[in-house]
Amino acid sequence: MAIERPKSLRELALEHLRNSIVDGSLKMGQVLSERGISEELGVSKSPVREALAQLRDEGLVSIEPQKGARVFTLSESEVAQICDFRQAIETAAFELALKRSPEGLSKDMARVVHDMRTAREAGNERRYLELDTEFHHLIFAHAGNDYLTSSYTRYVGKIAALRTHLAKLPQHTELSFEEHVGLAKAVREGDMDVIRDLLAQHIDRTRQAYSSAMIVLEGTATA
């Protein structure tokens, strides 16, 4: 029986910061103090600095000389690029998963959609968003291609944080859930054409929703 290795201080700091950014506890553009984080976690600055460097590589943090670290922000252009990336890579992964593990993908997606419904009914938004991320990860888990998986995993934190940001918009989660139900049904029926269309609709709405959110935020700032 394998013995699980205790997490290092760097890993603990990394996990704490990544989760806080993804769940929205740390807001987009928020300044991050190495000293404040180290005092909060009860560790030295070194593991915090290493964790921030890793988060920079994941696109979740920006670090500028003399200015320090901040949680990432996104322009509409960057969101459009993320959507293009997701459209290409998730479509490719879906095609492979349907060829290599159709029954496993269908079973796992049905389970996650069931859990998403339960989380929605309980009003547990954080759990719902975690399951949303898990749903999309399943595509890669069943595709059986490490290169696709590693490419997606590098940006999954930023995608999840964007998902949290958009969940505040009216009807966004409701529409998103209906699209997940449709995707799971199309997987069960093995219909790649429907999957391709639904995935395009699902991801393009992220692009449109973020544009709407930026308009709302700009209007609030100038009011």
N, C-alpha and C positions, 0 to 999 in steps of 0.2 A: 504494500500500500504506500503510495507516494505521500511524502510529508510536504505540506504547503510551506513555502519559504515566506518568512515574515516580510512585509513591505518595508522598503527603505524609507528614510525621511523624505527623499526626493519624490518617491512614488506617492507617498501620502499627501505631500503638498500638491503634486500634480493632479491627483484624483480630486482633491478638495477644490482646487481652482477651476478645473475643467467642469466639474459638476455645477459649480456656482455660476459659471458663465452660461452653460447650457440651460439651466433651469431659470435663468433670469435674475438670480439673486444679485449678481454683478451685472450692471447694465452696460449696453453698448456705449463705448467711449469713456467709461469710468476709469479714473486714474487708479493705478494699483501701486501701493506702497510696499516695498520689500520689508521695511521695518514693521509696518502694521500687520502684514501677513505673518511674518515670523513670530511676532508677539502673540497673535491670535492662535497660532498653531503650536506655540511653545517650542519652536525649533530655531536654529541659527539662520542667518540670511543665505548661506551657501545653498542648501537644498531648495530654498524658495527661488533663488536666482536660476538654478538649473531647471526648475519646473517652468519658470517663465520663458526660458529659452526654448524649451520643448513646445510650449503653447504657441510661441512665435512661429515655429516651424509648421504647426498645425493651422496657422492662420487665425487663431483665437485671440492673440495678443499682438500688439505692435510695440516695439521698443525703439526709442530714439535717443541718441547721445545727448546728455545734459537735460533731457526731459523725462526720462524714465519710461515706465510701461503703462499701457492703457488697454482696456478691453477693445477688441476690434469694432470697427464701424463698417457699414456697407453702403456704397452708392448704388443707384439703380443699374448702372453699367455692370458692377460686380455681381449683383443679383442675377442679371441676365446671363452672365457667363457661368454662374453656378447652375442655373437652370439648363443651359446648353450642355454643360458637363453631365448633369444628372440624366438628361434625356438620352444622351449617347451611351453612357456607361450602364444605366439601368436597363435600357432596351437590349443591349448586348448580353447582359447577365440573364435577363429573362429568357432570351432565346436558348441560351445554354442550359439553364435550369430546367426548362420544359423538355429538353432532349435527354438530359442526364438523370433528373430526379423529379419527374412530374408528380408522382404520388406523394413523395416526401414534402415537396413544396406546397402542394395542395393541403395536406394534413396540417402542416405547421401554420400556414396562413389562416386556415379555418380556426385554429386554436387562438391565434393572436387577435383575429377579428372578434371572436367571442369575448376575449378579455378586454378588448377596447370598448365593446358595447357595455360591459359590466362597469368599467371605469367611468364611462360617460354617465351612466345611470346613477352612479354614486357621487357624481360631481367631482371626481378626483382627476383634475386636469393634469397634474404632474405625472401621474401613472399613465394616463392616456397618451401623453407625449412620448414617454419612454417606450410604450408599445408601438407607437407610430414609427419610431426609429428602428425598433426591432423588426417590424414588418418589412421595411425596405432592406434591412440587413439580410433577411432570409433569402432574398433573391440571389445574393452573392454566396451565401452559405451553401446553396444548392447548385450553384453554377459550376463549382469545382475548378475555378481558375484563380490561382493565388495572385496573379498580376492585377486582375480586375479588382479583387478584394482589397489589396493593399492600396490601390489607387483611390478607391472609394473611402476606405478607412481613414486615409490621411485628412480628409475633409469632412468626415461624418460629424465631428463636434460642431463645426461652423454651420453645417446644414441643420443640425438639431437645435442650435441656438436661434437660428432664423425661424425655425418652426415654432419655437416658444414665443418669439416676438409676434408672429402673425396670428397665434392662437387668440390674441386679445381682440381681434377684429370680429365684428358681428357676422355670424353664420359661417365663419371660416372653418371651424372644427366640424360643424354639421355636414358641410359639403365635402370636406376631406374624408370624413368617415364613410359617407355614401360611396365615394370613389374607391376606398379600400375594400368595401364590400363587393363592389363591381369587379375589381381586380381579382379578388379571391375566387369569385364565381367564374371568371374567364379562365383562370388557372385550372380550376376543377374541370372545366369543359375543354381545356387544351386549345383555346382559341387565341392565337398570337396576334391576329389582326385586331381583335377587340382590346387586348392588352396594350398594344401599341397606341391605339386611339385614346384609351382611358388614361394611360400614363402621360401622354402628351397634354391632355386636358388637365390632369392633376398637377403637373409641374408648371404648366403655363399659368395656372391660377395663382401660384406662388409669386410669379413675376408681376402679375396684375395687382395682387393683394399688397405687395410691398410698395408698389407705386402709389396705391391709394393711401397706404399708411404714411408714406412720406408727405403726401399732400396734407393729411390731417395734422401731422406733427408740425409742418411748416406754418399751417394756419394758426395752430395753438401758440406757436412761438411769436407770431406777429400780431396776435390779438391784443 
